[in-house]
Amino acid sequence: MLRRLSADRFILSAADALGQARWEIRRERDAAVWSDPQGHLFCVLDARLPLRARQSVPNFPLSDLPGLLTGEWPAESAVASAAPVAGTTGRRITGERGPDAWDSWTLWEDGEPVAWFKHLGADSLLSVRRPSVQVRWRVTAQGFLGPPGSAVVDNFLRPGELIASAREIACPENAIP
């Protein structure tokens, strides 16, 4: 589930098919936290760096995660196009963009596709080639979370307010387990 509170403030949580929480990332400006609620673990991340996993995955800045899930990434081209787009990362991106968001895109590294995104009707799909991972989701609710002072906005978890039962682990250079 993605809750975007502002351009630099979001909560992204993942659950398995049974609805059990697997991990969560919370970002507020330059501070971010990754947590594993079942393992009672957390680590503090640098929100300016790419998020890295144990296995080889494309490096996306942490700030780009909401845009990846909504079809807004890459933001470099606001023009509807099927032509290659030069991203700020210097990587080749091809795709088709509608007036408000990408219908599909492919990220290329070393001449090979490494990740792609596609809207499939009401669903969206993000696929990463190494490791072979596909994430499929559907927007079920969309709307305003409330003004400052509301419970959703003010109860945002900051790194220093983690549950006492969680143990901090190191995530050097944003490498999460």
C-alpha positions in Angstrom: 0.0 0.0 0.0 1.3 3.4 -0.9 0.2 6.5 1.2 1.7 9.6 -0.4 1.4 12.5 2.1 3.4 15.0 0.0 6.1 14.9 -2.7 8.8 14.0 -0.1 6.8 12.1 2.5 5.3 8.7 1.9 4.7 5.2 3.4 5.1 2.1 1.2 4.1 -1.2 2.7 4.1 -4.7 1.2 2.0 -7.7 2.3 1.8 -11.3 1.1 -1.2 -13.0 -0.4 -2.6 -13.6 3.1 -2.3 -9.9 4.0 0.6 -10.3 6.4 2.9 -7.3 6.5 6.3 -8.2 5.0 8.1 -4.8 5.0 7.6 -1.1 5.1 9.4 2.0 4.0 8.6 5.4 5.4 10.2 8.5 4.0 10.1 12.1 5.2 12.4 14.5 3.4 16.0 13.2 3.9 15.1 10.7 6.5 13.8 7.2 5.8 13.2 3.9 7.6 12.9 0.3 6.4 11.1 -2.1 8.8 10.3 -5.8 8.9 7.3 -6.0 11.3 7.4 -9.8 11.5 11.2 -9.9 12.2 10.9 -6.9 14.5 13.8 -5.3 12.7 14.4 -1.8 11.2 17.2 0.3 9.7 17.6 4.0 9.0 18.1 4.8 5.3 19.4 7.8 3.5 16.5 9.0 1.4 18.8 10.6 -1.1 20.4 7.3 -2.1 19.1 4.5 -4.2 17.5 1.6 -2.4 19.5 -1.6 -2.8 18.5 -5.2 -2.1 20.7 -8.3 -1.5 20.1 -9.4 -5.1 21.0 -7.3 -8.1 18.2 -4.9 -8.9 18.1 -1.6 -10.8 19.1 1.4 -8.7 16.1 3.6 -8.2 16.4 6.6 -5.9 14.1 6.1 -2.8 12.3 9.3 -3.8 11.2 7.7 -7.1 9.3 4.7 -5.5 5.9 6.4 -5.4 6.2 7.4 -9.1 7.2 3.9 -10.0 4.0 2.6 -8.6 1.7 5.3 -10.1 3.2 5.5 -13.6 4.6 8.9 -13.0 8.2 7.8 -13.3 10.4 8.8 -15.1 9.3 12.4 -14.7 11.9 13.7 -17.2 9.4 13.7 -20.1 6.0 15.1 -19.8 5.4 14.7 -23.5 3.4 11.8 -24.8 6.0 9.7 -26.7 7.0 6.3 -27.8 10.6 7.5 -28.4 13.6 6.9 -26.1 13.8 9.3 -23.1 17.1 10.3 -21.7 16.7 10.0 -17.9 18.5 12.0 -15.3 20.4 8.9 -14.4 21.9 8.6 -17.9 20.1 5.3 -18.5 18.0 4.6 -21.6 14.2 4.5 -21.0 11.7 3.7 -23.8 8.0 3.7 -23.5 4.6 5.2 -24.2 3.3 8.1 -22.2 -0.3 9.3 -22.0 -1.2 12.9 -21.1 -0.9 12.3 -17.3 1.2 9.2 -16.8 3.2 6.4 -18.5 1.2 3.7 -20.1 4.4 1.6 -20.2 8.1 2.0 -20.0 11.2 -0.1 -20.2 14.5 0.7 -18.4 17.6 -0.5 -20.3 21.1 -1.0 -18.9 24.1 -2.3 -21.0 21.7 -2.8 -23.9 19.4 -5.1 -22.1 15.9 -4.5 -20.5 16.3 -4.6 -16.7 12.8 -3.4 -15.6 9.5 -2.5 -17.1 6.2 -1.0 -16.1 2.8 -1.4 -17.8 -0.8 -0.4 -17.0 -3.1 -3.4 -17.6 -6.6 -2.0 -17.4 -7.3 -1.3 -13.7 -4.1 -3.1 -12.7 -0.4 -2.1 -13.0 2.6 -4.3 -13.3 6.2 -3.6 -12.4 8.7 -6.3 -13.5 12.4 -6.5 -12.6 14.5 -9.0 -14.6 17.3 -9.7 -12.0 16.1 -11.1 -9.7 13.0 -12.2 -11.6 10.3 -10.3 -9.6 6.9 -9.0 -10.7 4.7 -6.9 -8.6 1.0 -6.4 -9.6 -1.4 -4.0 -7.9 -4.6 -2.1 -8.3 -5.5 1.3 -7.1 -8.5 0.7 -4.9 -8.8 4.1 -3.1 -7.5 7.5 -4.0 -8.0 10.8 -2.3 -7.0 13.5 0.1 -5.5 12.2 3.4 -6.4 15.3 5.4 -5.0 18.6 6.4 -2.0 19.0 8.9 -3.4 18.2 12.3 -5.4 15.2 11.1 -4.5 11.7 12.6 -3.2 10.2 9.3 -0.8 13.2 8.6 0.4 13.8 12.2 0.9 10.1 13.2 3.6 9.6 10.6 6.4 7.4 12.1 9.7 9.1 12.3 13.0 7.1 12.7 13.2 8.0 16.4 9.7 6.8 17.3 10.0 3.1 16.3 8.3 0.4 18.4 10.5 -0.5 21.4 10.4 -4.2 20.5 12.2 -3.6 17.1 15.9 -4.1 16.8 18.0 -1.8 14.7 20.2 -3.3 12.1 22.7 -1.8 9.7 21.8 -1.1 6.1 25.0 0.3 4.7 24.5 2.4 1.5 20.7 1.6 1.8 21.2 -2.2 1.3 18.1 -3.8 2.8 17.9 -7.5 3.7 
